[in-house]
Protein backbone atom coordinates (compact mmCIF):
# COMPACT_ATOMS: atom_id res chain seq x y z
CA UNK A 1 0.00 0.00 0.00
CA UNK A 2 1.13 3.54 -0.73
CA UNK A 3 2.74 5.62 2.03
CA UNK A 4 1.68 9.04 0.70
CA UNK A 5 -1.66 9.19 2.56
CA UNK A 6 -1.70 9.66 6.35
CA UNK A 7 -4.99 7.76 6.73
CA UNK A 8 -3.34 4.54 5.44
CA UNK A 9 -0.66 4.50 8.17
CA UNK A 10 -1.45 3.22 11.65
CA UNK A 11 0.68 3.14 14.81
CA UNK A 12 2.37 -0.27 14.99
CA UNK A 13 2.12 -0.91 11.23
CA UNK A 14 5.10 -2.54 9.50
CA UNK A 15 6.50 -0.11 6.91
CA UNK A 16 9.48 0.49 4.64
CA UNK A 17 10.91 4.00 4.98
CA UNK A 18 13.72 6.01 3.42
CA UNK A 19 15.92 7.69 6.01
CA UNK A 20 17.21 11.22 5.29
CA UNK A 21 20.77 9.88 4.85
CA UNK A 22 19.52 7.27 2.34
CA UNK A 23 17.45 9.58 0.12
CA UNK A 24 20.09 9.64 -2.62
CA UNK A 25 20.40 5.84 -2.80
CA UNK A 26 16.76 5.01 -2.02
CA UNK A 27 17.82 2.34 0.52
CA UNK A 28 14.78 1.17 2.49
CA UNK A 29 14.64 0.55 6.23
CA UNK A 30 11.89 -1.71 7.62
CA UNK A 31 10.27 -1.18 10.99
CA UNK A 32 7.12 -0.55 12.99
CA UNK A 33 5.54 2.91 13.26
CA UNK A 34 5.93 4.56 16.67
CA UNK A 35 4.73 8.09 15.79
CA UNK A 36 3.31 9.94 12.78
CA UNK A 37 5.29 13.15 12.28
CA UNK A 38 3.53 14.59 9.20
CA UNK A 39 0.38 16.51 10.16
CA UNK A 40 -1.05 17.03 6.66
CA UNK A 41 -3.35 14.33 5.18
CA UNK A 42 -0.90 13.60 2.33
CA UNK A 43 2.67 14.29 1.22
CA UNK A 44 4.15 13.70 -2.26
CA UNK A 45 7.35 12.11 -0.87
CA UNK A 46 5.64 9.99 1.79
CA UNK A 47 4.38 10.53 5.32
CA UNK A 48 7.19 11.13 7.83
CA UNK A 49 7.20 8.66 10.73
CA UNK A 50 9.36 7.58 13.65
CA UNK A 51 10.07 3.85 13.98
CA UNK A 52 10.04 1.85 17.21
CA UNK A 53 13.37 0.31 16.19
CA UNK A 54 16.06 2.82 17.13
CA UNK A 55 13.76 5.87 16.94
CA UNK A 56 14.71 6.24 13.25
CA UNK A 57 12.87 8.92 11.27
CA UNK A 58 12.03 8.75 7.57
CA UNK A 59 9.32 8.91 4.93
CA UNK A 60 7.08 5.89 4.29
CA UNK A 61 7.57 4.41 0.84
CA UNK A 62 5.49 1.28 1.32
CA UNK A 63 3.21 -0.29 3.92
CA UNK A 64 4.09 -3.97 4.31
CA UNK A 65 1.23 -6.47 4.50
CA UNK A 66 1.87 -8.69 7.54
CA UNK A 67 -0.67 -11.33 6.49
PQR file with spaces between the fields and no chain letter, atoms N, CA, C, O and H, PARSE charges and radii, in Angstrom:
ATOM       1  N    UNK     1       0.851   -1.187    0.000 -0.4000 1.5000
ATOM       2  CA   UNK     1       0.000    0.000    0.000 -0.0000 2.0000
ATOM       3  C    UNK     1       0.895    1.248    0.000  0.5500 1.7000
ATOM       4  O    UNK     1       2.015    1.224    0.509 -0.5500 1.4000
ATOM       5  N    UNK     2       0.398    2.289   -0.555 -0.4000 1.5000
ATOM       6  CA   UNK     2       1.128    3.539   -0.728 -0.0000 2.0000
ATOM       7  C    UNK     2       1.284    4.300    0.589  0.5500 1.7000
ATOM       8  O    UNK     2       0.355    4.355    1.395 -0.5500 1.4000
ATOM       9  H    UNK     2      -0.513    2.309   -0.969  0.4000 1.0000
ATOM      10  N    UNK     3       2.468    4.887    0.801 -0.4000 1.5000
ATOM      11  CA   UNK     3       2.736    5.622    2.034 -0.0000 2.0000
ATOM      12  C    UNK     3       2.569    7.125    1.924  0.5500 1.7000
ATOM      13  O    UNK     3       3.092    7.866    2.756 -0.5500 1.4000
ATOM      14  H    UNK     3       3.223    4.842    0.146  0.4000 1.0000
ATOM      15  N    UNK     4       1.839    7.592    0.899 -0.4000 1.5000
ATOM      16  CA   UNK     4       1.685    9.035    0.703 -0.0000 2.0000
ATOM      17  C    UNK     4       0.455    9.617    1.391  0.5500 1.7000
ATOM      18  O    UNK     4       0.312   10.836    1.481 -0.5500 1.4000
ATOM      19  H    UNK     4       1.414    6.990    0.223  0.4000 1.0000
ATOM      20  N    UNK     5      -0.448    8.738    1.883 -0.4000 1.5000
ATOM      21  CA   UNK     5      -1.657    9.194    2.565 -0.0000 2.0000
ATOM      22  C    UNK     5      -1.586    8.836    4.049  0.5500 1.7000
ATOM      23  O    UNK     5      -1.349    7.684    4.412 -0.5500 1.4000
ATOM      24  H    UNK     5      -0.332    7.748    1.809  0.4000 1.0000
ATOM      25  N    UNK     6      -1.792    9.835    4.893 -0.4000 1.5000
ATOM      26  CA   UNK     6      -1.701    9.658    6.346 -0.0000 2.0000
ATOM      27  C    UNK     6      -2.729    8.656    6.864  0.5500 1.7000
ATOM      28  O    UNK     6      -2.450    7.909    7.802 -0.5500 1.4000
ATOM      29  H    UNK     6      -1.984   10.771    4.598  0.4000 1.0000
ATOM      30  N    UNK     7      -3.915    8.636    6.258 -0.4000 1.5000
ATOM      31  CA   UNK     7      -4.993    7.756    6.730 -0.0000 2.0000
ATOM      32  C    UNK     7      -4.659    6.273    6.558  0.5500 1.7000
ATOM      33  O    UNK     7      -5.256    5.431    7.228 -0.5500 1.4000
ATOM      34  H    UNK     7      -4.141    9.243    5.496  0.4000 1.0000
ATOM      35  N    UNK     8      -3.721    5.942    5.675 -0.4000 1.5000
ATOM      36  CA   UNK     8      -3.341    4.542    5.439 -0.0000 2.0000
ATOM      37  C    UNK     8      -2.366    3.999    6.479  0.5500 1.7000
ATOM      38  O    UNK     8      -2.179    2.787    6.580 -0.5500 1.4000
ATOM      39  H    UNK     8      -3.237    6.626    5.131  0.4000 1.0000
ATOM      40  N    UNK     9      -1.740    4.896    7.259 -0.4000 1.5000
ATOM      41  CA   UNK     9      -0.665    4.497    8.166 -0.0000 2.0000
ATOM      42  C    UNK     9      -1.170    4.501    9.603  0.5500 1.7000
ATOM      43  O    UNK     9      -1.689    5.505   10.092 -0.5500 1.4000
ATOM      44  H    UNK     9      -1.892    5.881    7.177  0.4000 1.0000
ATOM      45  N    UNK    10      -1.010    3.370   10.266 -0.4000 1.5000
ATOM      46  CA   UNK    10      -1.453    3.215   11.649 -0.0000 2.0000
ATOM      47  C    UNK    10      -0.243    2.993   12.556  0.5500 1.7000
ATOM      48  O    UNK    10       0.779    2.462   12.120 -0.5500 1.4000
ATOM      49  H    UNK    10      -0.589    2.555    9.869  0.4000 1.0000
ATOM      50  N    UNK    11      -0.366    3.403   13.818 -0.4000 1.5000
ATOM      51  CA   UNK    11       0.676    3.141   14.807 -0.0000 2.0000
ATOM      52  C    UNK    11       0.846    1.622   14.924  0.5500 1.7000
ATOM      53  O    UNK    11      -0.137    0.889   15.038 -0.5500 1.4000
ATOM      54  H    UNK    11      -1.196    3.834   14.172  0.4000 1.0000
ATOM      55  N    UNK    12       2.089    1.162   14.894 -0.4000 1.5000
ATOM      56  CA   UNK    12       2.368   -0.269   14.990 -0.0000 2.0000
ATOM      57  C    UNK    12       2.446   -0.982   13.655  0.5500 1.7000
ATOM      58  O    UNK    12       2.831   -2.150   13.600 -0.5500 1.4000
ATOM      59  H    UNK    12       2.887    1.758   14.801  0.4000 1.0000
ATOM      60  N    UNK    13       2.082   -0.294   12.567 -0.4000 1.5000
ATOM      61  CA   UNK    13       2.121   -0.910   11.233 -0.0000 2.0000
ATOM      62  C    UNK    13       3.566   -1.157   10.799  0.5500 1.7000
ATOM      63  O    UNK    13       4.461   -0.382   11.135 -0.5500 1.4000
ATOM      64  H    UNK    13       1.769    0.654   12.611  0.4000 1.0000
ATOM      65  N    UNK    14       3.788   -2.233   10.055 -0.4000 1.5000
ATOM      66  CA   UNK    14       5.100   -2.541    9.497 -0.0000 2.0000
ATOM      67  C    UNK    14       5.249   -1.782    8.177  0.5500 1.7000
ATOM      68  O    UNK    14       4.427   -1.929    7.272 -0.5500 1.4000
ATOM      69  H    UNK    14       3.061   -2.863    9.782  0.4000 1.0000
ATOM      70  N    UNK    15       6.308   -0.968    8.078 -0.4000 1.5000
ATOM      71  CA   UNK    15       6.495   -0.114    6.907 -0.0000 2.0000
ATOM      72  C    UNK    15       7.950   -0.137    6.441  0.5500 1.7000
ATOM      73  O    UNK    15       8.856   -0.488    7.198 -0.5500 1.4000
ATOM      74  H    UNK    15       6.975   -0.849    8.813  0.4000 1.0000
ATOM      75  N    UNK    16       8.149    0.240    5.190 -0.4000 1.5000
ATOM      76  CA   UNK    16       9.480    0.492    4.639 -0.0000 2.0000
ATOM      77  C    UNK    16       9.619    1.995    4.486  0.5500 1.7000
ATOM      78  O    UNK    16       8.785    2.641    3.852 -0.5500 1.4000
ATOM      79  H    UNK    16       7.413    0.525    4.576  0.4000 1.0000
ATOM      80  N    UNK    17      10.686    2.559    5.076 -0.4000 1.5000
ATOM      81  CA   UNK    17      10.913    3.998    4.983 -0.0000 2.0000
ATOM      82  C    UNK    17      12.269    4.280    4.350  0.5500 1.7000
ATOM      83  O    UNK    17      13.142    3.414    4.299 -0.5500 1.4000
ATOM      84  H    UNK    17      11.363    2.035    5.592  0.4000 1.0000
ATOM      85  N    UNK    18      12.426    5.514    3.869 -0.4000 1.5000
ATOM      86  CA   UNK    18      13.722    6.009    3.418 -0.0000 2.0000
ATOM      87  C    UNK    18      14.186    7.031    4.446  0.5500 1.7000
ATOM      88  O    UNK    18      13.524    8.043    4.676 -0.5500 1.4000
ATOM      89  H    UNK    18      11.716    6.218    3.911  0.4000 1.0000
ATOM      90  N    UNK    19      15.332    6.753    5.061 -0.4000 1.5000
ATOM      91  CA   UNK    19      15.924    7.693    6.012 -0.0000 2.0000
ATOM      92  C    UNK    19      16.508    8.872    5.249  0.5500 1.7000
ATOM      93  O    UNK    19      16.822    8.751    4.065 -0.5500 1.4000
ATOM      94  H    UNK    19      15.869    5.931    4.875  0.4000 1.0000
ATOM      95  N    UNK    20      16.654   10.008    5.915 -0.4000 1.5000
ATOM      96  CA   UNK    20      17.209   11.217    5.288 -0.0000 2.0000
ATOM      97  C    UNK    20      18.568   10.913    4.644  0.5500 1.7000
ATOM      98  O    UNK    20      18.834   11.333    3.518 -0.5500 1.4000
ATOM      99  H    UNK    20      16.399   10.106    6.877  0.4000 1.0000
ATOM     100  N    UNK    21      19.421   10.182    5.364 -0.4000 1.5000
ATOM     101  CA   UNK    21      20.765    9.878    4.849 -0.0000 2.0000
ATOM     102  C    UNK    21      20.742    8.943    3.639  0.5500 1.7000
ATOM     103  O    UNK    21      21.716    8.874    2.890 -0.5500 1.4000
ATOM     104  H    UNK    21      19.205    9.840    6.278  0.4000 1.0000
ATOM     105  N    UNK    22      19.633    8.221    3.447 -0.4000 1.5000
ATOM     106  CA   UNK    22      19.523    7.267    2.342 -0.0000 2.0000
ATOM     107  C    UNK    22      18.690    7.777    1.172  0.5500 1.7000
ATOM     108  O    UNK    22      18.390    7.010    0.257 -0.5500 1.4000
ATOM     109  H    UNK    22      18.842    8.277    4.055  0.4000 1.0000
ATOM     110  N    UNK    23      18.309    9.055    1.180 -0.4000 1.5000
ATOM     111  CA   UNK    23      17.446    9.577    0.124 -0.0000 2.0000
ATOM     112  C    UNK    23      18.099    9.503   -1.252  0.5500 1.7000
ATOM     113  O    UNK    23      17.411    9.272   -2.246 -0.5500 1.4000
ATOM     114  H    UNK    23      18.553    9.677    1.923  0.4000 1.0000
ATOM     115  N    UNK    24      19.399    9.691   -1.325 -0.4000 1.5000
ATOM     116  CA   UNK    24      20.087    9.640   -2.622 -0.0000 2.0000
ATOM     117  C    UNK    24      20.099    8.226   -3.198  0.5500 1.7000
ATOM     118  O    UNK    24      19.926    8.040   -4.402 -0.5500 1.4000
ATOM     119  H    UNK    24      19.958    9.878   -0.517  0.4000 1.0000
ATOM     120  N    UNK    25      20.303    7.230   -2.332 -0.4000 1.5000
ATOM     121  CA   UNK    25      20.400    5.845   -2.798 -0.0000 2.0000
ATOM     122  C    UNK    25      19.038    5.156   -2.855  0.5500 1.7000
ATOM     123  O    UNK    25      18.857    4.203   -3.613 -0.5500 1.4000
ATOM     124  H    UNK    25      20.443    7.381   -1.353  0.4000 1.0000
ATOM     125  N    UNK    26      18.082    5.630   -2.061 -0.4000 1.5000
ATOM     126  CA   UNK    26      16.761    5.014   -2.017 -0.0000 2.0000
ATOM     127  C    UNK    26      16.716    3.755   -1.173  0.5500 1.7000
ATOM     128  O    UNK    26      15.755    2.989   -1.254 -0.5500 1.4000
ATOM     129  H    UNK    26      18.229    6.404   -1.445  0.4000 1.0000
ATOM     130  N    UNK    27      17.762    3.526   -0.347 -0.4000 1.5000
ATOM     131  CA   UNK    27      17.817    2.343    0.519 -0.0000 2.0000
ATOM     132  C    UNK    27      16.660    2.368    1.509  0.5500 1.7000
ATOM     133  O    UNK    27      16.423    3.378    2.170 -0.5500 1.4000
ATOM     134  H    UNK    27      18.542    4.149   -0.281  0.4000 1.0000
ATOM     135  N    UNK    28      15.940    1.251    1.608 -0.4000 1.5000
ATOM     136  CA   UNK    28      14.776    1.168    2.487 -0.0000 2.0000
ATOM     137  C    UNK    28      15.151    0.568    3.839  0.5500 1.7000
ATOM     138  O    UNK    28      16.008   -0.310    3.934 -0.5500 1.4000
ATOM     139  H    UNK    28      16.132    0.430    1.070  0.4000 1.0000
ATOM     140  N    UNK    29      14.490    1.062    4.874 -0.4000 1.5000
ATOM     141  CA   UNK    29      14.638    0.547    6.230 -0.0000 2.0000
ATOM     142  C    UNK    29      13.264    0.079    6.683  0.5500 1.7000
ATOM     143  O    UNK    29      12.286    0.817    6.565 -0.5500 1.4000
ATOM     144  H    UNK    29      13.794    1.775    4.797  0.4000 1.0000
ATOM     145  N    UNK    30      13.182   -1.147    7.203 -0.4000 1.5000
ATOM     146  CA   UNK    30      11.893   -1.707    7.619 -0.0000 2.0000
ATOM     147  C    UNK    30      11.747   -1.598    9.134  0.5500 1.7000
ATOM     148  O    UNK    30      12.698   -1.818    9.884 -0.5500 1.4000
ATOM     149  H    UNK    30      13.977   -1.746    7.300  0.4000 1.0000
ATOM     150  N    UNK    31      10.540   -1.254    9.562 -0.4000 1.5000
ATOM     151  CA   UNK    31      10.273   -1.184   10.991 -0.0000 2.0000
ATOM     152  C    UNK    31       8.810   -0.904   11.266  0.5500 1.7000
ATOM     153  O    UNK    31       7.996   -0.787   10.350 -0.5500 1.4000
ATOM     154  H    UNK    31       9.768   -1.075    8.952  0.4000 1.0000
ATOM     155  N    UNK    32       8.490   -0.798   12.552 -0.4000 1.5000
ATOM     156  CA   UNK    32       7.119   -0.552   12.995 -0.0000 2.0000
ATOM     157  C    UNK    32       6.946    0.911   13.383  0.5500 1.7000
ATOM     158  O    UNK    32       7.830    1.499   14.006 -0.5500 1.4000
ATOM     159  H    UNK    32       9.151   -0.893   13.296  0.4000 1.0000
ATOM     160  N    UNK    33       5.816    1.497   13.019 -0.4000 1.5000
ATOM     161  CA   UNK    33       5.544    2.914   13.262 -0.0000 2.0000
ATOM     162  C    UNK    33       5.326    3.164   14.753  0.5500 1.7000
ATOM     163  O    UNK    33       4.504    2.514   15.401 -0.5500 1.4000
ATOM     164  H    UNK    33       5.098    1.019   12.512  0.4000 1.0000
ATOM     165  N    UNK    34       6.089    4.127   15.277 -0.4000 1.5000
ATOM     166  CA   UNK    34       5.930    4.556   16.668 -0.0000 2.0000
ATOM     167  C    UNK    34       5.104    5.835   16.734  0.5500 1.7000
ATOM     168  O    UNK    34       4.206    5.969   17.564 -0.5500 1.4000
ATOM     169  H    UNK    34       6.756    4.654   14.752  0.4000 1.0000
ATOM     170  N    UNK    35       5.431    6.794   15.825 -0.4000 1.5000
ATOM     171  CA   UNK    35       4.734    8.085   15.790 -0.0000 2.0000
ATOM     172  C    UNK    35       4.601    8.559   14.358  0.5500 1.7000
ATOM     173  O    UNK    35       5.474    8.310   13.527 -0.5500 1.4000
ATOM     174  H    UNK    35       6.161    6.686   15.150  0.4000 1.0000
ATOM     175  N    UNK    36       3.491    9.253   14.069 -0.4000 1.5000
ATOM     176  CA   UNK    36       3.312    9.936   12.783 -0.0000 2.0000
ATOM     177  C    UNK    36       3.795   11.369   12.971  0.5500 1.7000
ATOM     178  O    UNK    36       3.336   12.062   13.878 -0.5500 1.4000
ATOM     179  H    UNK    36       2.781    9.455   14.744  0.4000 1.0000
ATOM     180  N    UNK    37       4.714   11.818   12.126 -0.4000 1.5000
ATOM     181  CA   UNK    37       5.294   13.152   12.277 -0.0000 2.0000
ATOM     182  C    UNK    37       4.747   14.163   11.276  0.5500 1.7000
ATOM     183  O    UNK    37       4.871   15.368   11.495 -0.5500 1.4000
ATOM     184  H    UNK    37       5.087   11.255   11.389  0.4000 1.0000
ATOM     185  N    UNK    38       4.145   13.699   10.184 -0.4000 1.5000
ATOM     186  CA   UNK    38       3.530   14.593    9.202 -0.0000 2.0000
ATOM     187  C    UNK    38       2.096   14.864    9.628  0.5500 1.7000
ATOM     188  O    UNK    38       1.329   13.931    9.861 -0.5500 1.4000
ATOM     189  H    UNK    38       4.044   12.720   10.007  0.4000 1.0000
ATOM     190  N    UNK    39       1.728   16.144    9.730 -0.4000 1.5000
ATOM     191  CA   UNK    39       0.379   16.512   10.157 -0.0000 2.0000
ATOM     192  C    UNK    39      -0.617   16.603    9.007  0.5500 1.7000
ATOM     193  O    UNK    39      -1.816   16.423    9.217 -0.5500 1.4000
ATOM     194  H    UNK    39       2.351   16.903    9.540  0.4000 1.0000
ATOM     195  N    UNK    40      -0.138   16.880    7.798 -0.4000 1.5000
ATOM     196  CA   UNK    40      -1.049   17.026    6.658 -0.0000 2.0000
ATOM     197  C    UNK    40      -1.583   15.653    6.230  0.5500 1.7000
ATOM     198  O    UNK    40      -0.940   14.637    6.495 -0.5500 1.4000
ATOM     199  H    UNK    40       0.837   17.026    7.628  0.4000 1.0000
ATOM     200  N    UNK    41      -2.751   15.608    5.572 -0.4000 1.5000
ATOM     201  CA   UNK    41      -3.351   14.328    5.179 -0.0000 2.0000
ATOM     202  C    UNK    41      -2.567   13.563    4.112  0.5500 1.7000
ATOM     203  O    UNK    41      -2.721   12.349    3.981 -0.5500 1.4000
ATOM     204  H    UNK    41      -3.274   16.433    5.358  0.4000 1.0000
ATOM     205  N    UNK    42      -1.721   14.274    3.347 -0.4000 1.5000
ATOM     206  CA   UNK    42      -0.904   13.596    2.333 -0.0000 2.0000
ATOM     207  C    UNK    42       0.400   14.355    2.138  0.5500 1.7000
ATOM     208  O    UNK    42       0.520   15.523    2.509 -0.5500 1.4000
ATOM     209  H    UNK    42      -1.596   15.260    3.454  0.4000 1.0000
ATOM     210  N    UNK    43       1.380   13.664    1.543 -0.4000 1.5000
ATOM     211  CA   UNK    43       2.668   14.286    1.219 -0.0000 2.0000
ATOM     212  C    UNK    43       3.224   13.573   -0.010  0.5500 1.7000
ATOM     213  O    UNK    43       3.223   12.343   -0.056 -0.5500 1.4000
ATOM     214  H    UNK    43       1.283   12.715    1.242  0.4000 1.0000
ATOM     215  N    UNK    44       3.702   14.324   -1.013 -0.4000 1.5000
ATOM     216  CA   UNK    44       4.155   13.702   -2.264 -0.0000 2.0000
ATOM     217  C    UNK    44       5.356   12.767   -2.113  0.5500 1.7000
ATOM     218  O    UNK    44       5.546   11.875   -2.939 -0.5500 1.4000
ATOM     219  H    UNK    44       3.703   15.323   -0.976  0.4000 1.0000
ATOM     220  N    UNK    45       6.169   12.959   -1.068 -0.4000 1.5000
ATOM     221  CA   UNK    45       7.355   12.110   -0.870 -0.0000 2.0000
ATOM     222  C    UNK    45       7.133   11.040    0.190  0.5500 1.7000
ATOM     223  O    UNK    45       8.048   10.273    0.492 -0.5500 1.4000
ATOM     224  H    UNK    45       6.014   13.684   -0.397  0.4000 1.0000
ATOM     225  N    UNK    46       5.942   10.979    0.754 -0.4000 1.5000
ATOM     226  CA   UNK    46       5.639    9.986    1.787 -0.0000 2.0000
ATOM     227  C    UNK    46       5.458   10.644    3.145  0.5500 1.7000
ATOM     228  O    UNK    46       6.043   11.691    3.422 -0.5500 1.4000
ATOM     229  H    UNK    46       5.200   11.602    0.509  0.4000 1.0000
ATOM     230  N    UNK    47       4.647   10.026    3.983 -0.4000 1.5000
ATOM     231  CA   UNK    47       4.378   10.531    5.324 -0.0000 2.0000
ATOM     232  C    UNK    47       5.595   10.265    6.207  0.5500 1.7000
ATOM     233  O    UNK    47       6.130    9.156    6.212 -0.5500 1.4000
ATOM     234  H    UNK    47       4.172    9.176    3.757  0.4000 1.0000
ATOM     235  N    UNK    48       6.032   11.274    6.950 -0.4000 1.5000
ATOM     236  CA   UNK    48       7.189   11.131    7.829 -0.0000 2.0000
ATOM     237  C    UNK    48       6.759   10.460    9.125  0.5500 1.7000
ATOM     238  O    UNK    48       5.785   10.867    9.758 -0.5500 1.4000
ATOM     239  H    UNK    48       5.598   12.175    6.947  0.4000 1.0000
ATOM     240  N    UNK    49       7.507    9.416    9.511 -0.4000 1.5000
ATOM     241  CA   UNK    49       7.202    8.663   10.726 -0.0000 2.0000
ATOM     242  C    UNK    49       8.477    8.407   11.529  0.5500 1.7000
ATOM     243  O    UNK    49       9.592    8.523   11.021 -0.5500 1.4000
ATOM     244  H    UNK    49       8.298    9.086    8.997  0.4000 1.0000
ATOM     245  N    UNK    50       8.274    8.055   12.804 -0.4000 1.5000
ATOM     246  CA   UNK    50       9.361    7.577   13.649 -0.0000 2.0000
ATOM     247  C    UNK    50       9.116    6.091   13.889  0.5500 1.7000
ATOM     248  O    UNK    50       7.993    5.677   14.176 -0.5500 1.4000
ATOM     249  H    UNK    50       7.368    7.960   13.217  0.4000 1.0000
ATOM     250  N    UNK    51      10.179    5.291   13.769 -0.4000 1.5000
ATOM     251  CA   UNK    51      10.068    3.853   13.975 -0.0000 2.0000
ATOM     252  C    UNK    51      10.361    3.485   15.424  0.5500 1.7000
ATOM     253  O    UNK    51      11.105    4.182   16.115 -0.5500 1.4000
ATOM     254  H    UNK    51      11.092    5.628   13.535  0.4000 1.0000
ATOM     255  N    UNK    52       9.771    2.390   15.874 -0.4000 1.5000
ATOM     256  CA   UNK    52      10.045    1.847   17.208 -0.0000 2.0000
ATOM     257  C    UNK    52      11.515    1.433   17.289  0.5500 1.7000
ATOM     258  O    UNK    52      12.183    1.677   18.294 -0.5500 1.4000
ATOM     259  H    UNK    52       9.167    1.824   15.313  0.4000 1.0000
ATOM     260  N    UNK    53      12.004    0.812   16.234 -0.4000 1.5000
ATOM     261  CA   UNK    53      13.374    0.307   16.188 -0.0000 2.0000
ATOM     262  C    UNK    53      14.366    1.457   16.071  0.5500 1.7000
ATOM     263  O    UNK    53      14.534    2.015   14.987 -0.5500 1.4000
ATOM     264  H    UNK    53      11.462    0.614   15.418  0.4000 1.0000
ATOM     265  N    UNK    54      15.011    1.811   17.145 -0.4000 1.5000
ATOM     266  CA   UNK    54      16.063    2.821   17.127 -0.0000 2.0000
ATOM     267  C    UNK    54      15.588    4.245   16.957  0.5500 1.7000
ATOM     268  O    UNK    54      16.407    5.124   16.685 -0.5500 1.4000
ATOM     269  H    UNK    54      14.874    1.357   18.025  0.4000 1.0000
ATOM     270  N    UNK    55      14.304    4.515   17.103 -0.4000 1.5000
ATOM     271  CA   UNK    55      13.759    5.866   16.937 -0.0000 2.0000
ATOM     272  C    UNK    55      14.210    6.518   15.628  0.5500 1.7000
ATOM     273  O    UNK    55      14.465    7.721   15.587 -0.5500 1.4000
ATOM     274  H    UNK    55      13.639    3.802   17.324  0.4000 1.0000
ATOM     275  N    UNK    56      14.309    5.722   14.559 -0.4000 1.5000
ATOM     276  CA   UNK    56      14.712    6.245   13.252 -0.0000 2.0000
ATOM     277  C    UNK    56      13.548    6.991   12.614  0.5500 1.7000
ATOM     278  O    UNK    56      12.389    6.602   12.755 -0.5500 1.4000
ATOM     279  H    UNK    56      14.102    4.744   14.591  0.4000 1.0000
ATOM     280  N    UNK    57      13.883    8.084   11.901 -0.4000 1.5000
ATOM     281  CA   UNK    57      12.868    8.924   11.266 -0.0000 2.0000
ATOM     282  C    UNK    57      13.072    8.906    9.754  0.5500 1.7000
ATOM     283  O    UNK    57      14.193    9.044    9.263 -0.5500 1.4000
ATOM     284  H    UNK    57      14.824    8.400   11.786  0.4000 1.0000
ATOM     285  N    UNK    58      11.971    8.735    9.026 -0.4000 1.5000
ATOM     286  CA   UNK    58      12.033    8.752    7.572 -0.0000 2.0000
ATOM     287  C    UNK    58      10.644    8.817    6.969  0.5500 1.7000
ATOM     288  O    UNK    58       9.641    8.865    7.682 -0.5500 1.4000
ATOM     289  H    UNK    58      11.061    8.624    9.425  0.4000 1.0000
ATOM     290  N    UNK    59      10.600    8.818    5.639 -0.4000 1.5000
ATOM     291  CA   UNK    59       9.324    8.908    4.926 -0.0000 2.0000
ATOM     292  C    UNK    59       8.896    7.527    4.429  0.5500 1.7000
ATOM     293  O    UNK    59       9.690    6.780    3.857 -0.5500 1.4000
ATOM     294  H    UNK    59      11.414    8.779    5.060  0.4000 1.0000
ATOM     295  N    UNK    60       7.620    7.208    4.662 -0.4000 1.5000
ATOM     296  CA   UNK    60       7.082    5.892    4.293 -0.0000 2.0000
ATOM     297  C    UNK    60       7.019    5.769    2.773  0.5500 1.7000
ATOM     298  O    UNK    60       6.435    6.611    2.091 -0.5500 1.4000
ATOM     299  H    UNK    60       6.975    7.815    5.127  0.4000 1.0000
ATOM     300  N    UNK    61       7.628    4.710    2.262 -0.4000 1.5000
ATOM     301  CA   UNK    61       7.572    4.405    0.836 -0.0000 2.0000
ATOM     302  C    UNK    61       6.537    3.323    0.559  0.5500 1.7000
ATOM     303  O    UNK    61       5.893    3.311   -0.491 -0.5500 1.4000
ATOM     304  H    UNK    61       8.102    4.027    2.816  0.4000 1.0000
ATOM     305  N    UNK    62       6.389    2.410    1.525 -0.4000 1.5000
ATOM     306  CA   UNK    62       5.488    1.281    1.324 -0.0000 2.0000
ATOM     307  C    UNK    62       5.023    0.757    2.675  0.5500 1.7000
ATOM     308  O    UNK    62       5.790    0.711    3.638 -0.5500 1.4000
ATOM     309  H    UNK    62       6.912    2.419    2.377  0.4000 1.0000
ATOM     310  N    UNK    63       3.757    0.362    2.730 -0.4000 1.5000
ATOM     311  CA   UNK    63       3.210   -0.286    3.916 -0.0000 2.0000
ATOM     312  C    UNK    63       3.235   -1.783    3.638  0.5500 1.7000
ATOM     313  O    UNK    63       2.662   -2.248    2.654 -0.5500 1.4000
ATOM     314  H    UNK    63       3.134    0.398    1.948  0.4000 1.0000
ATOM     315  N    UNK    64       3.904   -2.536    4.512 -0.4000 1.5000
ATOM     316  CA   UNK    64       4.087   -3.972    4.312 -0.0000 2.0000
ATOM     317  C    UNK    64       2.883   -4.721    4.868  0.5500 1.7000
ATOM     318  O    UNK    64       2.437   -4.465    5.986 -0.5500 1.4000
ATOM     319  H    UNK    64       4.370   -2.158    5.312  0.4000 1.0000
ATOM     320  N    UNK    65       2.368   -5.644    4.074 -0.4000 1.5000
ATOM     321  CA   UNK    65       1.230   -6.466    4.498 -0.0000 2.0000
ATOM     322  C    UNK    65       1.757   -7.621    5.343  0.5500 1.7000
ATOM     323  O    UNK    65       2.503   -8.466    4.850 -0.5500 1.4000
ATOM     324  H    UNK    65       2.730   -5.852    3.165  0.4000 1.0000
ATOM     325  N    UNK    66       1.366   -7.656    6.619 -0.4000 1.5000
ATOM     326  CA   UNK    66       1.871   -8.687    7.536 -0.0000 2.0000
ATOM     327  C    UNK    66       1.038   -9.961    7.533  0.5500 1.7000
ATOM     328  O    UNK    66       1.146  -10.767    8.457 -0.5500 1.4000
ATOM     329  H    UNK    66       0.759   -6.969    7.020  0.4000 1.0000
ATOM     330  N    UNK    67       0.223  -10.154    6.529 -0.4000 1.5000
ATOM     331  CA   UNK    67      -0.672  -11.330    6.488 -0.0000 2.0000
ATOM     332  C    UNK    67       0.089  -12.628    6.360  0.5500 1.7000
ATOM     333  O    UNK    67      -0.518  -13.698    6.314 -0.5500 1.4000
ATOM     334  H    UNK    67       0.135   -9.500    5.778  0.4000 1.0000
